[in-house]
């Protein structure tokens, strides 16, 4: 807020000026100054400036580039420094014509206006696919190509709606989740991975080393999610090697059934076991088999060490251990891996780490050393860490307070965050976990709550149902209040086209018929129209 004091005659009190927020107003890239003036007139720039609806900066810089005709655009883009995003400032260069003559060509790229395309929406008011591709892929502008100039405020509002929510893309887990000695392990030995992949892997592996009894069970079920090649398995392998977890504590196997898993583990009392099938798709495919024991065995093992399993021919197997599970899941298969068969509680027991958008891991062999002496079944050779930890009773009273600050927080996520905090305290040598230790855990709970909006089991029984579920989850995440979203961006973010445009059309039409979604085309007759969708606003 700003105020005017002595400059305002006749006023005893300062006048508060409402700040102008025009960040959503787009930058227009036009062919020539005449087109710019036409848009300024049609969109009432002068009237809106006088009314305080837009800022002087925006009024002066809304039309930074007059690109010229196709021949001139091609000439600019052929410049050897163009790809470096060099902004030309009133610079003339000699251009040699085909007949050998020389003419002067003036490049007028204003630096300040050039910076604007990095943070303002950009509208390209003509058709030129090569320039538009450069603008979005090289200059990384958030742009739409409308080909012709918008000529009324209603059309401007529809264009702005396309920019209201950017395409979904997972951000990395924040640095604030890193806690104590294990946080330093990430910084010193795992920082080439995103936190969202390395931290869940590290705390899950570390949880298998915490002595029992502690104030809370420290076993975790962990799923790292991302495209092939993003480093899911390598993050897990690095965490395992850094903390020295080996056979028999580490179990690398692909069990074909719950019975097969419990037979392999047997009765090891309260000792920890880390079940690492690498890709979770194999495990979950078995869990989805009708009458499979896997979901029941895993759901119970999350909270209980001991189970008695009746196998074929009425053979009873006593199974006992503190079981942790870790593995990767390809992002495009998540809804199918965690499908209808996991909605009974197994999905809810997992913590998730989603690879940030566009991250790809460049493999390097691990050449570090174990950070703690390797444990054996009889005890720990390193007495300094980890240690058993008690959880102060006041910690459990924080849930209601956290729920006010983290919309959608569930009891299970709160419990998982406290587990992670206990594991970190154990490796710090802190004997008691108190409320003063929980800021990193709270940020971890915030991330998990957000991740679950998209990373949900898909209850659809067919491909069309699965797509419909993906589309609704996407819209609930990026436009929960019913803002319009470009249909193309929704299909791109959910990888809907992997199943073909026909199925996408049917899924969207079904959602529209059921009153869950609306769709329309933006644009006037004779112009290219933009397909947009949104959740039906709640009454």
KESEDO-201112 format. One record per residue (C-alpha): residue in three letters; x, y, z. Coordinates in steps of 0.5 Angstrom, whole numbers, padded with zeros to 4 digits, always signed. Each point is the difference from the previous one (the first is absolute). Layout:
% KESEDO-201112
ALAXYZ/...
% end
This chain:
% KESEDO-201112
UNK+0000+0000+0000/UNK+0002+0007-0002/UNK-0002+0007+0003/UNK+0000+0007-0002/UNK+0001+0005+0005/UNK+0002+0007-0001/UNK-0001+0000-0007/UNK-0007-0001+0001/UNK-0003+0007+0002/UNK-0006+0001+0004/UNK+0001-0007+0003/UNK+0001-0001+0007/UNK+0002-0008+0000/UNK+0004-0003-0005/UNK-0004-0003-0006/UNK+0001-0008-0001/UNK+0001-0002-0007/UNK-0002-0007-0002/UNK+0006-0003-0003/UNK-0001-0002-0008/UNK+0001-0008-0001/UNK+0000-0001-0007/UNK+0005-0006+0000/UNK-0006-0004-0004/UNK+0000+0005-0006/UNK+0004-0003-0006/UNK+0005+0003-0004/UNK-0002+0000-0007/UNK+0005-0001-0006/UNK-0002+0003-0006/UNK+0002+0001-0008/UNK+0000+0007+0000/UNK-0001+0006+0004/UNK-0007+0001-0003/UNK-0002-0006+0002/UNK+0002+0002+0007/UNK-0004+0006+0000/UNK-0006-0004-0002/UNK+0000-0004+0006/UNK+0001+0006+0004/UNK-0006+0003-0002/UNK-0004-0006+0000/UNK+0002-0002+0007/UNK-0001+0007+0003/UNK+0007+0001+0002/UNK+0000+0007+0001/UNK-0007-0001+0004/UNK+0002-0005+0004/UNK+0007+0003+0002/UNK-0004+0007+0002/UNK-0005-0005+0004/UNK+0006-0003+0004/UNK-0001-0007-0003/UNK+0007-0001-0003/UNK+0006+0003+0002/UNK+0004+0005-0004/UNK+0006-0005-0001/UNK-0005-0005-0003/UNK-0003+0006-0005/UNK+0007+0002-0002/UNK+0003-0007-0001/UNK-0006-0005-0002/UNK+0002+0000-0007/UNK+0008-0001+0000/UNK+0001-0003-0007/UNK-0002+0002-0007/UNK+0002-0006-0004/UNK-0002+0002-0007/UNK-0002-0005-0005/UNK+0002-0007-0001/UNK+0006+0002-0004/UNK+0003+0004+0005/UNK-0002-0005+0006/UNK+0004-0005-0004/UNK+0006+0005+0000/UNK+0000+0002+0007/UNK+0000-0008+0002/UNK+0006-0001-0005/UNK+0004+0005+0004/UNK+0006-0004+0003/UNK-0001+0002+0007/UNK-0008+0000+0000/UNK+0000-0007+0004/UNK+0004+0003+0005/UNK-0006+0005+0002/UNK+0004+0006-0001/UNK-0004+0006+0000/UNK+0002+0005-0006/UNK-0001+0007+0002/UNK-0001+0005-0005/UNK+0006-0003-0004/UNK+0001+0000-0008/UNK+0004-0005-0004/UNK+0002-0001-0007/UNK-0005-0005-0004/UNK+0003-0002-0006/UNK-0005-0001-0006/UNK+0000-0005-0005/UNK+0002+0005-0005/UNK+0006+0002+0004/UNK-0003+0006+0003/UNK+0001+0002+0007/UNK-0006+0002+0004/UNK-0001+0002+0007/UNK-0004-0004+0005/UNK-0002+0003+0007/UNK-0001-0005+0005/UNK-0004+0003+0006/UNK-0001-0005+0006/UNK-0001+0004+0006/UNK+0004-0003+0006/UNK-0006+0001+0005/UNK-0005-0002-0004/UNK+0003-0006-0002/UNK+0001-0002+0007/UNK-0008+0000+0001/UNK-0001-0006-0004/UNK+0003-0004+0005/UNK-0005+0002+0005/UNK-0006+0002-0003/UNK-0005-0004-0005/UNK+0002+0001-0007/UNK-0005+0001-0006/UNK+0002-0001-0007/UNK-0004+0004-0005/UNK+0001-0004-0006/UNK+0002-0007-0003/UNK+0007-0002+0000/UNK+0002-0006+0002/UNK+0007+0000+0001/UNK+0000+0006+0004/UNK-0005-0002+0004/UNK+0004-0007+0001/UNK+0006+0004+0002/UNK-0004+0005+0005/UNK-0003-0006+0004/UNK+0006-0005+0000/UNK+0006+0005+0000/UNK-0002+0006+0003/UNK-0005-0004+0005/UNK-0005+0005-0001/UNK-0007-0002+0002/UNK-0003+0002-0006/UNK-0007-0001-0005/UNK+0000+0001-0007/UNK-0007+0003-0002/UNK+0003+0002-0007/UNK-0005+0006-0001/UNK+0000+0006+0005/UNK-0006+0000+0006/UNK-0004+0005-0001/UNK-0005+0001+0006/UNK+0001-0001+0008/UNK-0004-0006+0000/UNK+0004-0004-0005/UNK+0006+0003+0005/UNK-0003-0003+0006/UNK+0000-0007-0004/UNK+0007+0000-0002/UNK+0002+0002+0007/UNK-0004-0006+0003/UNK+0005-0004-0004/UNK+0005+0002+0004/UNK-0003+0000+0006/UNK+0003-0007+0002/UNK+0007-0002-0003/UNK+0000-0007-0002/UNK+0001-0005+0006/UNK+0007-0002+0001/UNK+0003-0003+0007/UNK+0004+0005+0004/UNK+0006-0003+0004/UNK-0001-0002+0007/UNK+0002+0006+0004/UNK+0007+0001+0004/UNK-0004+0001+0006/UNK-0001-0007+0001/UNK+0007-0002+0001/UNK+0001-0002+0007/UNK+0007-0001+0004/UNK+0005-0004-0002/UNK-0004-0004-0005/UNK-0001+0007-0003/UNK+0007+0001+0000/UNK+0001-0007-0004/UNK-0005+0002-0005/UNK+0004+0007-0001/UNK+0007-0003+0000/UNK-0001-0007-0004/UNK-0007+0000-0003/UNK-0001+0007-0003/UNK+0001-0002-0007/UNK-0007-0003+0001/UNK-0007+0004+0001/UNK-0002+0001+0007/UNK-0006-0003-0002/UNK+0003-0007-0002/UNK+0006+0000+0005/UNK-0003+0002+0007/UNK-0006-0005+0000/UNK+0005-0005-0002/UNK+0005+0002+0005/UNK-0005+0000+0006/UNK-0003-0007-0002/UNK+0007-0003+0000/UNK+0002+0003+0006/UNK-0007-0002+0004/UNK+0002-0007-0001/UNK+0007+0001+0004/UNK-0004+0004+0006/UNK+0000-0005+0007/UNK-0006-0002+0002/UNK-0004+0001+0004/UNK+0000+0007-0001/UNK-0006+0005+0001/UNK-0003-0002-0007/UNK+0001-0005-0005/UNK+0005+0003-0005/UNK-0002-0005-0006/UNK-0002+0004-0006/UNK-0003-0002-0007/UNK+0003+0004-0005/UNK-0002+0001-0008/UNK+0005+0005-0004/UNK-0004+0002-0006/UNK+0003+0003-0007/UNK+0001-0002-0007/UNK+0005-0005-0002/UNK+0007+0002+0001/UNK-0001+0006+0005/UNK+0004-0004+0006/UNK-0005-0003+0004/UNK+0004-0007+0001/UNK+0006+0003+0000/UNK-0002+0005+0006/UNK-0002-0006+0004/UNK+0006-0004-0002/UNK+0005+0006+0003/UNK-0004+0001+0006/UNK+0001-0008+0001/UNK+0007+0000-0001/UNK+0001+0007+0004/UNK-0003-0003+0006/UNK+0003-0007-0001/UNK-0007-0004+0000/UNK+0002-0007-0002/UNK-0003-0007-0001/UNK-0004-0003+0004/UNK-0003+0007+0002/UNK+0000+0002-0007/UNK-0005-0005-0004/UNK+0001+0001-0008/UNK-0005-0005-0002/UNK-0007+0000-0005/UNK-0005-0004+0005/UNK-0005-0003-0004/UNK-0005+0000+0006/UNK-0001+0002+0007/UNK+0001-0007+0002/UNK+0007+0000-0004/UNK+0002+0006+0003/UNK-0001-0002+0007/UNK+0003-0007-0001/UNK+0006+0004-0002/UNK+0000+0004+0006/UNK-0002-0005+0005/UNK+0000+0002+0007/UNK+0006+0005+0002/UNK-0003+0003+0006/UNK+0000+0007+0000/UNK+0006+0001-0005/UNK-0001+0005-0005/UNK-0001-0002-0008/UNK+0000+0004-0006/UNK-0004-0003-0005/UNK+0003+0003-0007/UNK-0003-0003-0006/UNK+0003+0006-0004/UNK-0006+0002-0004/UNK-0007+0000+0004/UNK-0004-0002-0007/UNK+0002-0008+0001/UNK-0002+0000+0008/UNK-0007+0004-0002/UNK-0002-0004-0005/UNK+0000-0006+0004/UNK-0004+0004+0005/UNK-0005+0001-0005/UNK-0001-0007-0001/UNK-0007-0003+0003/UNK+0001-0003+0007/UNK+0007+0002+0000/UNK+0003+0000+0007/UNK+0005+0006-0002/UNK-0005+0006+0002/UNK-0002-0003+0007/UNK+0008-0002+0002/UNK+0002+0006-0002/UNK-0005+0004+0003/UNK+0001-0004+0007/UNK+0007+0001+0000/UNK+0000+0007+0000/UNK-0002+0000+0007/UNK+0001-0007+0002/UNK+0007-0004+0001/UNK-0004-0007+0001/UNK-0005-0003-0005/UNK-0002-0008-0001/UNK-0001-0001-0007/UNK-0004-0006-0003/UNK+0003-0003-0006/UNK-0002-0006-0005/UNK-0002-0006+0004/UNK-0001+0004+0006/UNK+0007+0001+0001/UNK+0001+0005+0006/UNK+0006+0005-0001/UNK+0002+0004+0006/UNK+0003+0007-0003/UNK+0003+0005+0004/UNK+0004+0006-0002/UNK+0000+0008+0000/UNK-0002+0000-0007/UNK+0002+0006-0005/UNK-0001+0001-0007/UNK+0003+0004-0006/UNK+0000+0000-0007/UNK-0001+0005-0006/UNK-0006+0001-0005/UNK+0000+0003-0007/UNK-0005+0006+0001/UNK-0004-0002-0006/UNK-0002-0006+0003/UNK-0001+0002+0007/UNK-0008+0000+0000/UNK+0000-0007-0003/UNK+0006-0003+0005/UNK-0004+0003+0006/UNK-0007-0002-0003/UNK-0006-0002+0003/UNK+0003-0005+0004/UNK+0004+0004+0004/UNK-0006+0005+0002/UNK-0001-0004+0006/UNK+0006+0003+0004/UNK+0006-0002-0003/UNK+0001+0006-0004/UNK-0001+0004+0006/UNK+0006-0003+0003/UNK+0005+0002-0005/UNK+0004+0007+0000/UNK+0001+0003-0007/UNK+0006+0003-0003/UNK-0002+0003-0007/UNK+0006+0002-0005/UNK+0000+0007-0001/UNK-0002+0002-0007/UNK+0005-0001-0006/UNK+0006-0003+0005/UNK+0004-0006-0003/UNK+0005-0003+0004/UNK+0007-0001-0003/UNK+0003-0007+0003/UNK+0006+0000+0003/UNK+0003-0006+0004/UNK+0000+0001+0008/UNK+0007+0001+0002/UNK-0002+0002+0007/UNK+0001-0004+0007/UNK-0005-0002+0005/UNK-0001+0006+0005/UNK-0002-0005+0006/UNK+0003-0006+0002/UNK-0004-0006-0003/UNK-0005-0003+0005/UNK-0001-0007+0001/UNK-0006-0004+0003/UNK+0003+0000+0007/UNK+0000+0007+0001/UNK+0004+0006-0003/UNK+0007+0001+0000/UNK+0000+0008+0000/UNK-0003+0002+0007/UNK-0001+0007-0002/UNK-0005+0000-0005/UNK-0006-0002-0001/UNK-0003-0001+0007/UNK-0007-0001+0002/UNK-0004+0006+0001/UNK-0006+0001+0004/UNK-0006+0005-0003/UNK-0002+0005+0005/UNK-0008+0000+0001/UNK-0001+0007-0002/UNK+0003-0002-0007/UNK-0007-0003-0001/UNK-0004+0006+0002/UNK+0003+0004-0006/UNK-0005-0004-0005/UNK-0006+0005+0001/UNK+0005+0006-0001/UNK+0003-0003-0006/UNK-0006-0001-0003/UNK-0002+0007+0000/UNK+0007+0002-0004/UNK+0000-0006-0005/UNK-0007-0001-0003/UNK-0002-0007-0001/UNK+0005-0003+0005/UNK-0002-0007+0002/UNK+0002-0004+0006/UNK+0004-0005-0004/UNK+0005+0006-0003/UNK+0000+0003+0007/UNK+0003-0007+0003/UNK+0005-0001-0006/UNK+0003+0007+0001/UNK+0001-0001+0008/UNK+0003-0007-0003/UNK+0005+0004-0004/UNK+0001+0005+0006/UNK+0002-0006+0004/UNK+0004-0003-0004/UNK+0004+0006-0001/UNK+0000+0001+0007/UNK+0003-0007+0001/UNK+0006+0002-0005/UNK+0001+0006+0004/UNK+0001-0003+0007/UNK-0006+0003+0003/UNK-0004-0004+0005/UNK-0006+0003+0000/UNK-0004+0003-0006/UNK-0003+0007+0002/UNK-0005+0005-0003/UNK+0006+0005-0001/UNK+0003-0006-0005/UNK-0006+0000-0005/UNK+0001+0006-0005/UNK+0003-0005-0005/UNK-0005-0005+0001/UNK-0006+0005-0001/UNK+0003+0002-0007/UNK+0001-0008-0002/UNK-0008+0000+0002/UNK-0002+0006-0004/UNK+0004-0003-0006/UNK-0003-0007+0001/UNK-0007+0003+0000/UNK+0001+0004-0006/UNK+0003-0006-0004/UNK-0006-0004+0002/UNK-0005+0004-0004/UNK+0003-0003-0006/UNK+0003-0006+0002/UNK-0006-0004+0001/UNK-0002-0007-0001/UNK-0004+0000-0007/UNK-0007-0004+0002/UNK-0002+0000-0007/UNK-0002-0007-0003/UNK+0002+0002-0007/UNK+0005+0005-0004/UNK-0006+0005-0001/UNK-0001+0000+0008/UNK+0007+0000+0001/UNK+0001+0006-0004/UNK-0006+0004+0003/UNK+0003-0001+0007/UNK+0007+0003-0003/UNK-0004+0006-0003/UNK-0004+0001+0007/UNK+0006+0000+0004/UNK+0004+0004-0005/UNK-0005+0006+0001/UNK-0001-0001+0007/UNK+0007+0001+0001/UNK+0002+0006-0005/UNK-0007+0003+0000/UNK-0004-0002+0006/UNK-0005+0007+0000/UNK-0002-0002-0007/UNK+0005+0004-0004/UNK+0000-0001-0008/UNK+0006-0004-0002/UNK+0002-0002-0007/UNK-0002-0007-0002/UNK+0007-0001-0003/UNK+0004+0001+0006/UNK-0005-0005+0004/UNK+0001-0005-0005/UNK+0008+0001+0000/UNK+0000+0000+0007/UNK-0004-0006+0001/UNK+0003-0003-0006/UNK-0007-0002-0002/UNK+0002+0000-0007/UNK+0004-0007+0001/UNK-0007-0003+0000/UNK-0002+0004-0006/UNK-0004+0006-0002/UNK-0006-0004-0001/UNK+0000-0003+0008/UNK+0002+0007+0002/UNK-0007+0003-0003/UNK-0004-0005+0002/UNK+0003+0001+0008/UNK-0001+0007-0001/UNK-0007-0001-0003/UNK-0002-0004+0006/UNK+0002+0004+0005/UNK-0004+0006-0003/UNK-0006-0004-0001/UNK+0001-0002+0008/UNK+0000+0008+0002/UNK+0007-0001+0002/UNK+0004+0004-0005/UNK-0002+0005-0005/UNK+0004+0002-0007/UNK-0001+0005-0005/UNK+0004+0003-0006/UNK+0003+0007+0001/UNK+0000+0005-0006/UNK-0004+0003-0005/UNK-0003-0002-0007/UNK+0006-0001-0005/UNK+0005+0000+0005/UNK+0004-0006+0003/UNK-0004-0002+0006/UNK+0003-0003+0006/UNK-0003-0006+0004/UNK+0000+0002+0007/UNK-0003-0005+0006/UNK-0002+0002+0008/UNK-0003-0004+0006/UNK-0007+0002+0000/UNK+0000+0005+0006/UNK-0003-0002+0006/UNK-0007+0004+0002/
% end
